[in-house]
Amino acid sequence: MEMLNIALPKGRLGEKVYAMFEAAGFECPSIKENNRKLIFENPEKGVRYFWVKPSDVAIYVERGAADVGVAGKDILLEYAPEVYELLDLKTGVCRMAVAAKEGFVDDDRRTLRVATKFSNIAAAHYAAKGRDIDIIHLNGSIELAPILGLSDVIVDIVETGTTLRENRLSVIETVVPISARLIANKANFKFKGGRIEALAAGLRALTEATQ
């Protein structure tokens, strides 16, 4: 059987997603073994899984190293990879939001300073509003930026909001809802479309059953 190459995001989300793949009939028992292997195969089911950094899944899929993968909608919006988005897996649910110090009021007479690691999402969001902004691209601890006066607001992923509250920040606007998506390589879909569609159908049935 021809192997279906599947890129999974490392971490808690990847484990949740693998459980869905397993429930859909695409199991690979060796993936649960406690070792440092990165690639796991089940020839009987024709699946080969590998763990990659969440932000890299779309690259593996776009470049064809993986036939399918699971990536957050935030990654798809930020980097716009050339892939097919097949299914919302309804897991890894959170939102992209604008947050600021408590009591913040936007003065639209001056440029708004926005700290984020999602520069393209932030730029598109404010362009749609016609708001003039200065993007400050950061890679971590975005919450520090408004506290230390580096920015007026931040655009970041918010799950529970606990980190924001602990740093006396609050959400002032939701940009877009985020969840994990099943994506596929466009070229490989032509050759393995039947198998990929069978996988997507199995996962779709699971997501609909839990609604």
C-alpha positions in Angstrom: 0.0 0.0 0.0 1.3 3.5 -0.9 2.3 5.4 2.2 0.4 8.6 3.2 2.9 11.0 4.8 1.3 12.9 7.6 2.9 15.9 9.5 1.7 16.4 13.0 2.4 19.4 15.3 4.5 18.5 18.3 2.9 18.9 21.7 -0.5 18.7 23.3 -2.4 19.6 20.1 -0.6 17.0 18.1 -1.5 14.3 20.7 -5.1 15.3 20.5 -5.1 15.3 16.7 -3.3 11.9 16.6 -6.1 10.5 18.8 -8.6 11.7 16.1 -6.6 10.1 13.3 -6.4 6.8 15.3 -10.2 6.9 16.0 -10.7 7.5 12.2 -8.9 4.2 11.5 -5.4 5.5 10.7 -3.6 4.3 13.8 0.1 3.8 14.2 0.8 2.1 17.6 4.6 2.9 17.5 3.9 6.6 17.8 2.9 6.0 21.5 6.2 4.4 22.4 8.4 6.5 24.8 11.4 7.3 22.6 13.0 10.0 20.6 12.1 8.8 17.1 10.6 11.4 14.8 9.1 9.1 12.1 6.5 6.3 12.8 5.1 3.9 10.2 2.2 1.5 10.0 2.6 -0.3 6.7 -0.7 -2.2 7.2 -2.6 1.0 7.3 -0.3 2.8 4.8 0.5 5.7 7.1 3.7 7.4 8.0 3.6 10.0 10.7 6.2 12.5 11.8 6.3 15.2 14.5 7.4 18.7 13.5 7.3 22.1 15.1 3.7 23.5 14.7 4.7 26.5 12.7 6.6 24.2 10.2 3.8 21.8 9.4 2.5 24.0 6.5 6.0 24.1 5.0 6.4 20.3 5.0 3.0 20.1 3.3 3.4 22.9 0.9 6.8 21.5 -0.3 5.4 18.0 -0.6 7.5 16.3 2.1 4.1 15.6 3.7 0.9 14.7 1.8 -1.3 16.1 4.6 -0.8 17.8 7.9 -2.5 19.7 10.7 -1.8 23.4 11.1 -3.5 26.2 13.1 -5.6 28.7 11.1 -3.2 31.3 12.5 -0.3 29.8 10.5 -2.4 29.6 7.4 -3.5 33.2 7.6 0.0 34.5 8.5 2.0 32.7 5.9 -0.6 31.9 3.2 1.0 28.6 2.1 -0.1 27.1 -1.2 -2.0 24.1 0.2 -5.6 22.8 0.2 -7.5 23.4 3.5 -9.7 20.4 3.7 -11.3 20.4 7.1 -11.8 22.4 10.4 -10.9 19.8 13.0 -12.7 21.8 15.7 -9.8 21.3 18.2 -7.1 23.7 19.3 -9.8 26.3 19.5 -8.7 29.8 20.5 -8.8 33.3 18.9 -6.5 35.9 17.5 -7.2 39.1 19.4 -6.1 42.7 20.1 -5.2 43.3 23.7 -4.1 46.4 25.6 -3.5 47.7 29.1 -6.7 48.1 31.1 -8.4 51.5 30.3 -6.6 51.9 27.0 -8.4 54.3 24.6 -7.2 54.5 21.0 -6.4 58.0 19.8 -6.8 57.7 16.0 -5.0 61.0 15.5 -1.7 59.2 15.8 -0.2 56.0 14.5 -1.1 52.9 16.6 1.9 50.9 17.7 1.1 47.2 17.4 3.4 44.5 18.8 2.9 41.0 17.4 4.5 37.9 15.9 1.6 37.7 13.4 2.6 40.8 11.3 0.6 39.9 8.2 -2.6 39.2 10.2 -2.3 42.4 12.1 -1.5 44.4 9.0 -4.6 43.0 7.1 -6.8 43.5 10.1 -6.0 47.2 10.5 -5.8 47.9 6.7 -9.5 46.7 6.6 -10.3 49.4 9.2 -8.2 52.1 7.5 -6.1 52.5 10.7 -2.5 53.7 10.4 -0.2 51.4 12.3 3.4 50.8 13.1 4.1 47.0 13.5 6.7 45.9 16.0 7.6 42.3 15.2 8.4 40.3 18.3 9.0 36.5 18.7 8.0 36.0 22.3 6.6 37.5 25.5 4.4 39.8 23.5 2.6 40.9 26.6 5.6 42.8 27.8 5.4 45.3 25.0 2.5 47.5 26.2 3.5 47.1 29.8 7.0 48.6 29.0 5.6 51.2 26.6 7.0 49.6 23.5 3.6 49.3 21.9 0.0 50.5 22.4 -1.6 47.2 21.7 -0.7 43.6 20.9 -2.1 41.1 18.4 -1.7 37.6 19.7 -3.4 34.2 20.2 -5.7 34.1 23.3 -6.8 30.8 24.7 -8.0 31.4 28.2 -6.9 35.0 28.8 -5.1 34.1 32.0 -1.7 35.5 31.0 -3.3 38.7 29.9 -5.2 39.1 33.2 -2.1 38.4 35.2 -0.3 41.2 33.4 -3.3 43.6 33.7 -4.1 43.5 30.0 -7.5 42.8 28.4 -8.9 41.8 25.1 -10.4 44.8 23.3 -11.2 43.1 20.0 -11.3 39.6 18.4 -9.6 39.5 15.0 -10.4 36.0 13.9 -11.3 32.6 15.5 -8.6 30.0 15.3 -8.6 26.2 15.3 -6.6 23.3 13.8 -7.1 22.5 10.1 -6.4 19.5 8.0 -4.3 20.6 5.0 -3.0 18.8 1.9 -0.3 19.2 -0.7 -1.9 20.3 -3.9 0.2 18.1 -6.3 0.1 15.0 -4.1 -3.7 15.4 -3.8 -3.9 14.5 -7.5 -2.2 11.2 -7.0 -3.4 10.2 -3.5 -6.7 12.0 -3.5 -8.7 8.9 -2.8 -6.7 8.1 0.4 -6.6 11.7 1.5 -10.4 12.1 1.0 -11.0 8.9 3.0 -8.9 10.3 5.8 -10.8 13.6 5.7 -14.1 11.8 5.6 -13.2 9.8 8.7 -12.1 12.9 10.6 -15.2 14.9 9.4 -17.5 12.2 10.9 -15.6 12.5 14.2 -15.9 16.3 14.3 -19.6 16.1 13.4 -20.3 13.5 16.1 -18.9 15.7 18.8 -20.9 18.8 17.8 
